[in-house]
């Protein structure tokens, strides 16, 4: 027990010595704020929305394929067949929701006058609040 305690003390002391050296070599620099033009923010929003729609559609399609494979490999088991059918139904509903979200975004963009998926997202800013 005494040897274990001594070993633990040596490890703790070496940790603090190494930590002190690490903190002494640490250089703290404060990054300057980045001023994005509002057109760039619109493009970033457009890219994020497009990527999220694409990823969700791919995941729903993969879930559909997984349900189909589970259906094929169910071997006549009713519970496995029901689970596979539920996966396929959920995947189809997910694909319909993704398509509806895409259509709603296009419809709202047409009414408002900009297209989220093409990067035409106007970001309102206050140029001179004093006047």
Secondary structure as UniProt FT lines:
FT   HELIX           2..24
FT   HELIX           38..72
FT   TURN            73..76
FT   HELIX           78..112
FT   HELIX           116..118
FT   TURN            129..130
//
